[in-house]
Amino acid sequence: MFVIRPIKEKDLSGLMDLLKVAGHGLTSLPKDEEIIRHKILISERSVAHRGDRPGGEAYLFVMEELFTGKIVGVSGIISKIGGFEAYYFYHLKSELMQSRSLNVQKEVKSLHFEKVHSGPAEICSLFLSPEFRNSQNGRFLSLSRFLYMAENRKHFEDQVIAEMRGRVNDEGHSPFWDAVGHKFMNIDFVQADYLQIKSRSFIDELLPKYPILVDLLPPEAQEVVAQVHPNTEPAKRILEQEGFNFNGLVGIFEPGPVLEAPLDDVRALKESQVLEVGEIVDESFDSDVFIISTSGQKEFKACLGKLSIHENGKAKISAVTATALKLRFGDKLRFVSLKAAK
């Protein structure tokens, strides 16, 4: 049984243990205890103190094994990217060039530097321990964030993006970085990715603003533009099934695709419903598996569980679900199906 909830200061050790097996893929959460401690503090402040509009708050959630307390997964949300320190992307554009005299037609792709000061919300920092990976757990970890956003809708921008991990090998080598970024910064990919956590200003200071013609890059760099890491393919498919699409933006260091959707059109948020708990039973009952969360309560928690709806419109849930979420008769819950209906 797993529960997803906002991270707390006491989770620092458990999260650091989880990050030991994360490799180079989770660049937003480096294996640096002070940086992680600071991110936890920011998340706790974001949960506790928010204005009427999204202001760049950053939230982290942990997936906890209920009976052992082990942290097995992490995910994040940023209410609005940009602000005082901009976010940077390349915009991948295509133009059809042709010559009638030579009977030649060619699609020319180019990358254009983009600087975002007032951007959308972002879902980020998704990592699930390899020991617990399956389609159900990965989907639960990813989509539970949208129930939190539904519960706190006014605190998030109307558009939401997800920057997918690009093609970087296990040693942190990026062929795109070698062909582009390294030429201007003279540092390796892992170092650059680490430095941007502290400040992204060096990106604006050193990377050229001229368009980059993709065809002039080495073949191995061309091949990775807008491509995801093999380990990220399942996460990409989940988001596409929820209504996300590639928006033309790619990462600045390793150009994985950026997916985007109107937040209110994301299936997990759009189809979620709020019900009152009308029955809690010890025995098992037939039902599909739902993502179920608290609703209208001070502390957000979510788990997977079975649920049925009585004729009076109230929910029947199991005692295990009620215990995991600390729900009682008359409390409200929010739920959505784990997968979209076929």
Secondary structure, 3 states (H helix, E strand, C coil): CEEEEECCHHHHHHHHHHHCCCCCCCCCCCCCHHHHHHHHHHHHHHHHCCCCCCCCCEEEEEEEECCCCCEEEEEEEECCCEEEEEEEEEEEEEEEEEECCCCEEEEEEEEEEEEEEECCEEEEEEEECHHHCCHHHHHHHHHHHHHHHHHCHHHCCCEEEEECCCCCCCCCCCHHHHHCHHHHHCCCHHHHHHHHHHCCHHHHHHCCCCCEEHHHCCHHHHCCCCCCCHHHHHHHHHHHHCCCEEEEEECCCCCCEEEEEEHHHCHHHHCCEEEEEEEEECCCCCCCEEEEEECCCCCCCEEEEEEEECCCCCEEEEHHHHHHHCCCCCCEEEEEECCCCC
